[in-house]
């Protein structure tokens, strides 16, 4: 299955000087269906805590970052995919993922 069926949830850039953020609370669990715009995870920066929204419709298939994990902006924190997308395709996507700022 093509990677267009897999959507990464990445650490958002919530401010001009933000370089990293901390995952503070997942609001969904693996297997939950999500709609684009749903709040899925809380992100804390030096200045604020804000909700990160789902970038696509689908099923939350993989949590990469745990609560308390700190990642660079653009870092992979989770995966949304269609229910029929294989675990092997998701594993391959994760193994080959490069953050946009580092691509």
N, C-alpha and C positions, 0 to 999 in steps of 0.2 A: 504494500500500500504506500502511496506517495506521502511525502512529508507535509503536503498541504492539509492533510487530515489531522496533523499534530500541531498544537499551538502552545508555545512556551509562555509561562507566566514568569516575567523577569522583574528584578528589582527596579522599581521606577525611579526616575530622577525627579524628586519633589521640590527641588530648589536649585537656584543657579550654581551654588557652590557645593552641592551634595555630591560626594564621591562614593559613599557607602550607606547602607541602611541595615537595620536589625528587624528580623521577623519577630513580631511580638505575640500574635495570636491568630492561628488559622481558624477561620469561621466556617470552613467546609471540611469534609473528610473524603478520603479516597472512595470513589464510587458514586459520589453525589453528582446529580445533573446540575449544570450551571447555565445561566443565560448571560450573554454579553452585558456587562455593566453591573452584574451582581458583585457585592463586596465579598472578597474571598479571603483576604489576609490583612492584618494590621501591620504597618511598617513604621518604625520609629527612626527618626533622624536626630541630629543634634538639637534641632529646634522644634519639631512637631511630631505627632503621631497621626498617621492618616491611613485610610483604608485603600488597599489596592483592589481594583476591580478586574473581573474576568474580561480578558480581551476577546473572547469568542464563546459561542454556544458549544456545548458538548458535555463530556463526562470528565470530572476531575480524576485523572488516572494515576498521577504520581506526585508525591510530595518529596521535593529534593532538599529543601531547607527546613530544619526543625525550628520550633519556637526558641528564640534566643540566638539564632544563627545570624551572623553578620556577613553580608555579601557586598561586593562592589556593585555600583549601578550597572544594570544590564546583565547581572549574574542570574543564572537559572534558579528559580525557586520552586517551580511546579510545572506540571504538564496537563493540558486539556486535550482530549482526543475524542473521536467518535467511539462508541461502544465496540464496534467491529474492528477497530485498529488493534493489531497484534502487539503483545508485550515485546516481541522481538523488534518490531518497527520502532516502538518507543525507546527501547534500550539503545538502538542504533542512533536515533535522533539525539538522545542525551550524550552518547559517546562522541558525536560529531558536532555538538553545539558549540558555537563561538559567540560570545556577546558582541552586539553590533559595534560597540566602541573599540573592540579588540579584533574584529574580523579583518 
